[in-house]
Amino acid sequence: SYLTNSFEELPPLSRAYLATKLGYEIDEATRKAVDTSVWERAAIAKAQDLLALDKYQQALNVLRERPDRSPSSLIHELEVQALRALQRYGEAVDVVERALPPLRSAAGAARFIGLAETGAEIAGLANQPQRAIGLLESAALVARTNSEPVVRLRIAVRLLTLRKAVSEAPRRADEDELVALANNTPLGELIANESVAFS
């Protein structure tokens, strides 16, 4: 069609812009030619489609076309999702650990905490409990000033449970914090958010 032929003649940036607006797929050469923010939008859309089709390695290939990432990019979470599905747990935890420092200042606390908790869970699958503990400690630190009591309680429970599982003696401060959080979280909130607190 005329539109398709005209589209192919556009410079990469214009082609990428129009493609994202019209729902067209952007070819690899165009994705590689545009700036980081445009590339990320195109790569995220393509990777999400591939992940939905269980094409995890292909999604990972798209997400790794470039090393650049904006601080709050969703590329990190999608890369972790693909690596987890491929059972490349150590690599997934590496991505989480690289993503968290810039994400802390660039995105909200909820995304930081969510990614840290996901990383801790995957570190458990990789049999790397110390990394899991470190990630949960990071989540707890951010949650302390930016989250609801029920979220802080959930992280505290997971942290204490993990420390006991690796035979670390529970620290009195951790136990005191857990009791204080349980006492300060209204029962109604705990019941209403049971899946949030203990999932």
Residue pairs with C-beta under 8 A, 6 or more apart in sequence:
7 15
7 18
7 19
7 24
8 15
10 18
12 29
12 30
12 33
12 34
13 33
13 34
13 35
13 38
15 26
15 30
16 26
16 30
16 31
16 33
16 34
16 38
16 39
16 42
17 38
18 24
19 25
19 26
19 30
19 42
20 26
20 38
20 41
20 42
20 45
25 46
26 42
26 46
28 65
30 42
31 39
31 42
31 43
31 46
31 62
31 65
32 39
32 65
32 66
34 42
36 66
36 68
36 69
36 70
37 70
39 65
39 66
39 68
40 69
40 70
40 73
40 74
40 75
43 62
43 63
43 65
43 66
43 75
44 74
44 75
44 78
46 59
46 62
47 59
47 60
47 62
47 63
47 75
47 78
47 82
48 59
48 78
50 56
50 58
50 59
50 62
51 59
51 78
51 81
51 82
51 85
54 85
56 82
56 85
56 86
57 82
57 86
59 78
59 82
60 79
60 82
60 83
60 86
63 75
63 78
63 79
63 82
64 79
69 75
69 76
69 99
69 102
70 106
71 102
71 103
71 105
71 106
71 107
72 102
72 103
72 106
72 107
72 111
76 95
76 96
76 98
76 99
76 103
76 115
77 99
77 115
77 118
79 92
79 95
80 92
80 95
80 96
80 99
80 115
80 118
80 119
80 122
83 89
83 91
83 92
83 95
84 92
84 122
84 125
89 122
89 123
89 125
89 126
89 128
90 126
90 128
92 119
92 122
92 126
93 119
93 122
93 123
93 126
93 128
93 131
93 135
96 115
96 116
96 118
96 119
96 122
96 135
97 119
97 131
97 135
99 115
100 112
100 115
100 116
100 119
100 135
100 138
103 111
103 112
103 115
104 112
104 142
108 146
109 142
109 143
109 146
109 147
110 147
112 138
112 139
112 142
113 139
113 142
113 143
113 147
113 151
113 155
116 135
116 136
116 138
116 139
116 142
117 135
117 136
117 139
117 155
117 158
119 131
119 132
119 135
120 131
120 132
120 133
120 135
120 136
120 139
120 158
120 162
121 132
123 129
123 131
123 132
123 135
124 132
124 162
129 162
129 165
129 166
130 166
132 162
133 159
133 162
133 163
133 166
133 168
136 155
136 158
136 159
136 162
137 159
139 155
140 152
140 155
140 156
140 159
143 151
143 152
143 155
144 152
148 189
149 181
149 184
149 185
149 189
150 185
150 189
150 190
150 193
150 196
150 197
151 196
151 197
152 181
153 178
153 181
153 182
153 185
153 190
153 197
154 196
154 197
154 198
154 199
156 174
156 177
156 178
156 181
157 178
157 197
157 198
159 174
160 170
160 174
160 175
160 178
163 170
163 171
163 174
164 170
185 197
190 197
